Amino acid sequence: MTAQVETTLRGPDAYALARRVVDAMQEASVGPTPLNFELWLHYVSDPEGPLGREMHRLLTGDIPFTDATAEMLAAEFLPRGRLSEEIRDVGAVLNRELAAVAEAIDNARRTQASYGETLTNASAKMEGAEDATVLTAIVSSLSTATRKVQRHTSALEKRLESSNREVVRLREHLEQVRRDAMTDALTNLANRKTFDEQLARICEEAEQDCKGVTLAIVDIDHFKRFNDTWGHQTGDQVLRYVASVLGRISRAPRVAARYGGEEFAVIFPGETPGAVEAALNAIREEIASRSLRRRSTNDDLGAVTISVGFAERHPGETALALLERADEALYASKRGGRNRVTNAEDLAQAAA
């Protein structure tokens, strides 16, 4: 949650904001779940922010606001705050572990120091000892001190082993949190935030290395019809199906992401436009080749088709400009009858 929202919720206008949020949720006919409430807090508090603008686009575009949509938005726009909370939690556990290890080391240090003093004293006593009884007492004290050192050393080793296991577990947990923060919950592809970061990075590297980058935008044809006819759960099934094909064919260094709603994006670093077009047509044909069935009833959903637009980056072109040209090519595919792939360069040549 942003500092702005948190400040408002702790101020005198908190209840007024909460009422506005509930009213807005009721108007949109969404359930008052904790996640929806958090999303609407951002939407109502900061309508011009990235999350606010995306929610406005969804709510005004006849796109149903399902639980999956809420999860997608949370994964795209709220992960940093959630990741920060996870990091704070992990930090607290690490602090406790470090404190415990420090205490064990301090105990071992004191025991070693005491043992050193015992050895020094024993050495001095043994030099002047003439009685076997005295020597026996000295040896006995040394034996006791040695066992004490061994116990503390063993305890320290066990403490270090335990802490090492805990650190490994925390590292794995943070890695999973990081992956979750980068992934769309419904499709398991990269989310919008990750896509934006990857596209900016890849474009910057391409500019430095004078290499090519091609971006494709993919849209499921007549997706609203699936939702209206079969329900949102079936719509989610269609999204996952398309995403599975995109994910399988878009192995690294390619990057496949859920761009928003029923739109996806694929980044092709270092590939020629011809190779990209062939790959996109292979994806389009594979998706259309299978007739889906509704899982709950086994009803035939028919074939799923996609429209695609792609653009090769020009030298000096920004990621945003590249995205806009790919988007224009996508809409050319839709205007042209759907279920096709359009190259942005063909549009530019036709307009010249």
VOGU-3710 file (C-alpha; in Angstrom, 3 decimals, decimal comma):
1> mtaqvettlr> 0,000/0,000/0,000  1,371/3,433/-0,913  2,371/5,965/1,720  -0,365/8,279/0,448  -3,105/5,702/1,036  -1,679/4,670/4,418  -1,537/8,314/5,533  -5,154/8,869/4,535  -6,301/5,723/6,339  -4,659/6,922/9,548
11> gpdayalarr> -6,092/10,430/9,269  -9,450/12,068/9,953  -10,756/11,285/6,443  -10,290/7,525/6,810  -13,952/6,642/7,299  -15,074/8,936/4,511  -12,572/7,272/2,172  -13,700/3,810/3,273  -17,332/4,703/2,526  -16,372/6,020/-0,916
21> vvdamqeasv> -14,469/2,809/-1,598  -17,397/0,594/-0,565  -19,808/2,686/-2,663  -17,518/2,407/-5,699  -17,214/-1,349/-5,250  -20,972/-1,721/-4,944  -21,500/0,374/-8,076  -19,093/-1,903/-9,954  -20,883/-5,001/-8,565  -17,732/-6,566/-7,118
31> gptplnfelw> -17,546/-8,498/-3,882  -16,136/-6,739/-0,792  -13,140/-9,065/-0,480  -9,976/-7,789/1,246  -8,079/-7,800/-2,051  -10,823/-5,913/-3,887  -10,981/-3,382/-1,057  -7,232/-2,804/-1,278  -7,412/-2,364/-5,057  -10,344/0,059/-4,799
41> lhyvsdpegp> -8,516/2,030/-2,115  -5,801/2,771/-4,648  -8,322/3,374/-7,421  -10,373/5,867/-5,409  -7,374/7,532/-3,738  -5,187/7,824/-6,830  -7,276/7,416/-10,003  -4,484/8,846/-12,176  -1,874/6,407/-10,873  -0,840/3,316/-12,887
51> lgremhrllt> -3,264/1,034/-11,020  -6,064/3,596/-11,159  -5,703/4,047/-14,920  -5,641/0,295/-15,565  -8,719/-0,263/-13,401  -10,525/2,553/-15,209  -9,656/0,913/-18,544  -11,008/-2,436/-17,384  -14,170/-1,045/-15,793  -15,064/1,103/-18,794
61> gdipftdata> -14,225/-1,539/-21,367  -16,940/-4,072/-20,527  -14,274/-6,430/-19,151  -15,684/-8,442/-16,220  -13,916/-7,802/-12,934  -13,406/-11,353/-11,672  -11,292/-12,721/-8,841  -8,710/-13,604/-11,478  -8,697/-9,985/-12,656  -8,141/-8,817/-9,095
71> emlaaeflpr> -5,266/-11,260/-8,669  -3,742/-10,087/-11,938  -3,908/-6,436/-10,878  -2,463/-7,222/-7,468  0,390/-9,169/-9,029  1,135/-6,345/-11,463  0,710/-3,269/-9,279  0,936/-4,327/-5,630  3,815/-6,828/-5,458  6,486/-4,367/-4,408
81> grlseeirdv> 4,661/-3,487/-1,202  3,967/-7,147/-0,480  7,537/-8,054/-1,249  8,688/-5,339/1,163  6,515/-6,873/3,885  8,001/-10,293/3,177  11,492/-8,832/3,320  10,722/-7,151/6,643  9,446/-10,461/8,030  12,538/-12,297/6,807
91> gavlnrelaa> 14,721/-9,535/8,251  13,108/-9,994/11,662  13,767/-13,750/11,593  17,352/-13,177/10,487  17,851/-10,690/13,309  16,670/-13,292/15,818  18,962/-15,913/14,305  21,954/-13,575/14,343  21,237/-12,626/17,954  21,101/-16,292/18,941
101> vaeaidnarr> 24,346/-17,047/17,099  26,036/-14,007/18,666  24,982/-15,206/22,114  26,300/-18,723/21,432  29,609/-17,313/20,177  29,871/-15,044/23,228  29,246/-17,986/25,550  31,904/-20,021/23,745  34,346/-17,094/23,940  33,820/-16,712/27,696
111> tqasygetlt> 34,211/-20,452/28,201  37,446/-20,470/26,193  38,778/-17,526/28,208  37,888/-19,282/31,455  39,522/-22,459/30,180  42,694/-20,522/29,415  42,771/-19,186/32,952  42,218/-22,719/34,303  45,168/-24,024/32,291  47,402/-21,192/33,485
121> nasakmegae> 46,484/-21,738/37,126  46,875/-25,516/36,777  50,304/-25,066/35,247  51,408/-22,872/38,146  50,051/-25,310/40,749  51,622/-28,328/39,088  55,075/-26,747/39,167  55,069/-26,610/42,958  52,989/-29,711/43,602  54,680/-32,525/45,460
131> datvltaivs> 51,623/-34,425/46,642  49,786/-36,884/44,377  46,520/-35,752/45,888  47,128/-32,206/44,711  47,987/-33,435/41,219  44,833/-35,533/41,138  42,730/-32,497/42,074  44,421/-30,422/39,365  43,814/-33,085/36,710  40,199/-33,417/37,844
141> slstatrkvq> 39,618/-29,663/37,502  41,211/-29,710/34,034  38,985/-32,599/33,004  35,885/-30,749/34,225  36,929/-27,568/32,405  37,622/-29,534/29,216  34,173/-31,132/29,259  32,614/-27,687/29,765  34,479/-26,335/26,737  33,379/-29,338/24,677
151> rhtsalekrl> 29,736/-28,802/25,660  29,835/-25,133/24,680  31,661/-25,911/21,432  29,083/-28,574/20,577  26,238/-26,165/21,379  27,808/-23,533/19,145  28,173/-25,998/16,269  24,532/-27,042/16,577  23,421/-23,412/16,733  25,412/-22,580/13,595
161> essnrevvrl> 24,012/-25,627/11,769  20,469/-24,655/12,739  21,004/-21,052/11,648  22,487/-22,171/8,352  19,394/-24,295/7,648  17,147/-21,368/8,547  19,063/-18,974/6,300  18,793/-21,444/3,397  15,053/-21,754/4,016  14,624/-17,976/4,122
171> rehleqvrrd> 16,633/-17,558/0,946  14,408/-20,068/-0,857  11,316/-18,365/0,536  12,455/-14,939/-0,678  13,252/-16,380/-4,099  9,725/-17,790/-4,310  8,277/-14,432/-3,232  10,376/-12,713/-5,889  9,096/-15,118/-8,549  5,506/-14,624/-7,395
181> amtdaltnla> 5,939/-10,854/-7,568  7,054/-11,168/-11,193  4,378/-13,635/-12,318  0,744/-13,315/-13,345  -1,235/-15,467/-10,922  -3,691/-16,854/-13,487  -1,399/-17,692/-16,423  2,022/-18,105/-14,769  3,520/-15,844/-17,413  5,422/-12,679/-16,578
191> nrktfdeqla> 3,078/-9,944/-15,349  2,686/-6,436/-16,753  5,194/-4,868/-14,371  7,842/-7,444/-15,241  7,088/-7,046/-18,943  7,577/-3,270/-18,779  10,910/-3,706/-16,982  12,113/-6,418/-19,371  11,107/-4,485/-22,479  12,934/-1,352/-21,276
201> riceeaeqdc> 16,032/-3,376/-20,399  16,104/-5,339/-23,662  15,593/-2,194/-25,743  18,424/-0,463/-23,898  20,761/-3,419/-24,433  19,785/-3,601/-28,114  20,603/0,080/-28,547  24,030/-0,396/-26,965  24,849/-3,590/-28,887  23,209/-2,523/-32,180
211> kgvtlaivdi> 21,015/-5,619/-32,151  17,409/-6,097/-33,179  14,351/-6,448/-30,964  10,877/-7,375/-32,126  7,749/-7,004/-30,021  4,453/-8,806/-30,610  1,056/-8,064/-29,054  -1,411/-10,967/-28,996  -5,164/-10,631/-28,416  -7,720/-13,438/-28,055
221> dhfkrfndtw> -10,457/-12,985/-30,642  -14,016/-12,549/-29,353  -12,924/-13,191/-25,777  -15,955/-11,371/-24,372  -18,157/-13,912/-26,106  -16,527/-16,761/-24,151  -17,219/-14,950/-20,893  -20,778/-13,975/-21,788  -21,693/-17,419/-23,121  -19,887/-19,755/-20,764
231> ghqtgdqvlr> -18,949/-17,675/-17,728  -15,759/-16,234/-16,321  -14,328/-19,574/-15,204  -14,385/-20,743/-18,806  -12,849/-17,440/-19,848  -10,021/-18,118/-17,413  -9,610/-21,580/-18,948  -9,183/-19,979/-22,379  -6,628/-17,518/-21,006  -4,610/-20,320/-19,435
241> yvasvlgris> -4,722/-22,346/-22,655  -3,387/-19,488/-24,795  -0,781/-18,670/-22,155  0,422/-22,291/-22,073  1,123/-22,237/-25,814  2,813/-18,845/-25,648  4,914/-19,875/-22,664  6,084/-23,111/-24,256  7,121/-21,519/-27,546  8,573/-18,399/-25,916
251> raprvaaryg> 11,515/-19,893/-24,063  14,414/-17,622/-23,036  15,720/-15,305/-24,355  12,173/-14,667/-25,542  9,870/-13,145/-22,927  6,124/-13,896/-22,844  3,852/-11,881/-20,576  0,222/-11,261/-19,830  -0,160/-7,679/-20,930  -3,641/-7,105/-19,539
261> geefavifpg> -7,116/-8,633/-19,813  -7,071/-10,980/-22,793  -3,915/-9,436/-24,281  -0,429/-10,936/-24,179  2,974/-9,707/-25,293  6,066/-11,521/-26,530  9,538/-9,974/-26,820  11,908/-11,483/-29,409  15,482/-10,276/-28,788  17,946/-10,659/-31,672
271> etpgaveaal> 15,580/-12,415/-34,106  14,814/-11,339/-37,652  11,290/-10,143/-38,507  10,907/-13,147/-40,815  11,728/-15,595/-38,036  9,407/-13,761/-35,652  6,532/-13,821/-38,126  7,027/-17,559/-38,689  7,027/-18,187/-34,929  3,891/-16,096/-34,413
281> naireeiasr> 2,044/-17,895/-37,184  3,085/-21,224/-35,659  1,622/-20,053/-32,321  -1,555/-18,829/-34,015  -2,037/-22,087/-35,917  -1,394/-24,280/-32,872  -3,879/-22,357/-30,741  -6,558/-22,563/-33,440  -5,919/-26,259/-34,134  -7,432/-27,460/-30,880
291> slrrrstndd> -11,114/-27,451/-29,999  -11,516/-26,693/-26,308  -14,092/-28,226/-24,025  -15,578/-26,668/-20,928  -14,126/-28,475/-17,948  -17,238/-28,455/-15,783  -19,697/-29,731/-18,417  -17,499/-31,001/-21,282  -19,374/-28,677/-23,662  -17,551/-27,937/-26,919
301> lgavtisvgf> -16,216/-24,353/-26,831  -15,028/-24,414/-30,404  -11,691/-23,146/-31,665  -9,844/-20,244/-30,073  -8,167/-17,808/-32,436  -5,800/-14,919/-31,852  -4,931/-11,697/-33,631  -1,321/-10,561/-33,566  0,594/-7,408/-34,396  4,366/-7,092/-34,258
311> aerhpgetal> 6,995/-4,425/-34,843  10,770/-4,450/-35,116  12,478/-1,767/-33,068  14,049/1,113/-34,990  17,430/2,518/-33,836  16,841/5,088/-31,112  13,179/4,091/-30,680  11,799/4,041/-27,145  10,055/1,036/-25,665  6,798/3,007/-25,579
321> alleradeal> 7,006/3,923/-29,265  7,746/0,302/-30,168  4,768/-0,815/-28,110  2,486/1,666/-29,860  3,525/0,444/-33,327  2,989/-3,190/-32,345  -0,421/-2,222/-30,962  -1,352/-0,509/-34,231  -0,400/-3,664/-36,116  -2,597/-5,702/-33,748
331> yaskrggrnr> -5,627/-3,549/-34,493  -4,894/-3,868/-38,201  -5,146/-7,645/-37,747  -8,508/-7,216/-36,019  -9,813/-4,868/-38,679  -8,610/-7,291/-41,329  -10,791/-10,127/-40,078  -8,872/-11,465/-37,036  -6,948/-14,737/-36,764  -3,945/-13,253/-38,528
341> vtnaedlaqa> -0,494/-11,742/-37,973  0,357/-8,212/-39,136  3,807/-6,646/-39,480  3,934/-2,944/-38,553  6,360/-2,347/-41,429  3,695/-3,460/-43,907  1,376/-0,783/-42,524  4,079/1,858/-42,848  4,782/0,884/-46,452  1,087/0,862/-47,310
351> aa> 0,702/4,348/-45,839  3,738/5,728/-47,700
//
